Amino acid sequence: MAVEPSPRSHNRRLRLGMVGGGPGAFIGNVHRIAARLDDHYELVAASLSSNAELALTAAADLHIPRAYRTFQEMAAAESQRPDGIEVVSIVTPTICITRQPRHFSKPASTSSATNP
């Protein structure tokens, strides 16, 4: 049975960031391949290792345009860019995963509408 592509609601790929998944991490390769096969994502930023130098080297080896030494640095920098990441794939070991998500979430809106 053939897999049918899902209809796109936008005309461009979403900008994807990746935390973890660097050298020696099988799951990082799987997620990068899946993102390309789906063709809805473009990997534009990454912090691929908890070792800062390895994170930079790995991103350069994979031709990822924006490399960061830490996921905190990536979250802070990307949130300030007009072309920052829109989606993040966190592919760190399960024991580490509780630290990253809060750095990438946007604060809830506090505005309220009033009726005249």
C-alpha positions as CSV (number, residue, x, y, z in Angstrom):
1,M,0.0,0.0,0.0
2,A,1.4,3.4,-1.0
3,V,1.7,6.2,1.5
4,E,-0.1,9.3,0.3
5,P,1.4,12.7,1.2
6,S,-0.7,14.8,3.4
7,P,-2.1,18.0,1.9
8,R,0.0,21.1,2.8
9,S,-1.7,24.0,4.4
10,H,1.3,26.2,3.7
11,N,3.5,26.7,0.6
12,R,6.9,26.4,2.3
13,R,8.7,24.1,4.7
14,L,8.6,24.7,8.4
15,R,11.9,25.8,9.9
16,L,13.1,22.9,12.1
17,G,15.6,23.0,15.0
18,M,17.1,19.8,16.5
19,V,18.4,19.2,20.0
20,G,20.6,16.1,20.4
21,G,20.9,13.5,17.7
22,G,24.6,14.2,16.9
23,P,27.4,11.7,16.2
24,G,26.7,8.2,17.4
25,A,23.0,8.9,18.0
26,F,21.0,6.6,15.7
27,I,17.7,8.4,16.4
28,G,19.0,11.7,15.2
29,N,19.6,10.3,11.7
30,V,16.1,8.8,11.7
31,H,14.5,12.1,12.5
32,R,16.6,14.0,9.9
33,I,15.7,11.4,7.3
34,A,12.0,11.5,8.2
35,A,11.9,15.3,8.1
36,R,13.3,15.2,4.6
37,L,11.0,12.4,3.4
38,D,8.0,14.2,4.7
39,D,9.2,17.4,2.9
40,H,7.4,19.6,5.3
41,Y,10.5,20.6,7.3
42,E,13.8,22.2,6.7
43,L,16.5,21.7,9.3
44,V,18.0,25.2,9.8
45,A,19.4,25.1,13.4
46,A,20.8,22.6,15.8
47,S,22.6,21.9,19.1
48,L,23.5,18.3,18.4
49,S,25.6,17.4,21.4
50,S,26.1,18.4,25.1
51,N,29.7,18.8,24.1
52,A,29.8,22.3,22.7
53,E,32.7,21.8,20.2
54,L,31.1,18.5,19.0
55,A,27.8,20.3,18.6
56,L,29.3,22.8,16.3
57,T,31.4,20.3,14.3
58,A,28.5,17.9,13.8
59,A,26.2,20.7,12.5
60,A,28.9,21.8,10.1
61,D,29.4,18.2,8.9
62,L,25.6,18.0,8.2
63,H,25.5,21.4,6.5
64,I,23.0,22.8,9.1
65,P,23.1,26.6,8.6
66,R,22.9,27.7,12.3
67,A,24.9,25.7,14.9
68,Y,24.7,26.3,18.6
69,R,26.9,25.2,21.5
70,T,23.9,24.6,23.8
71,F,20.1,24.1,23.4
72,Q,19.7,27.2,25.7
73,E,21.7,29.3,23.3
74,M,19.7,28.0,20.4
75,A,16.3,28.7,22.1
76,A,17.4,32.2,23.0
77,A,18.9,33.1,19.6
78,E,16.2,31.5,17.5
79,S,13.4,33.2,19.4
80,Q,14.9,36.6,18.4
81,R,15.2,35.9,14.7
82,P,12.4,36.8,12.3
83,D,13.3,33.5,10.5
84,G,13.8,31.5,13.7
85,I,12.7,27.9,14.1
86,E,9.0,27.1,14.2
87,V,9.4,23.5,15.3
88,V,12.0,21.7,17.5
89,S,12.8,18.0,17.5
90,I,14.3,16.9,20.8
91,V,16.1,13.7,20.3
92,T,18.2,13.5,23.5
93,P,18.2,10.4,25.8
94,T,15.0,10.1,27.7
95,I,16.7,10.9,31.0
96,C,17.7,14.3,29.7
97,I,14.5,15.3,27.9
98,T,12.8,17.1,30.8
99,R,15.2,20.0,30.6
100,Q,14.7,21.2,27.0
101,P,11.0,21.8,26.2
102,R,10.5,24.8,28.5
103,H,13.2,26.7,26.7
104,F,11.4,26.5,23.4
105,S,7.8,27.3,24.5
106,K,6.4,30.7,23.9
107,P,4.6,32.5,26.8
108,A,0.9,32.5,26.6
109,S,-0.8,35.7,25.5
110,T,-2.0,37.8,28.4
111,S,-4.1,40.2,26.3
112,S,-7.8,40.2,26.7
113,A,-10.5,41.6,24.5
114,T,-13.1,44.0,25.9
115,N,-16.5,44.9,24.4
116,P,-17.4,48.5,24.2
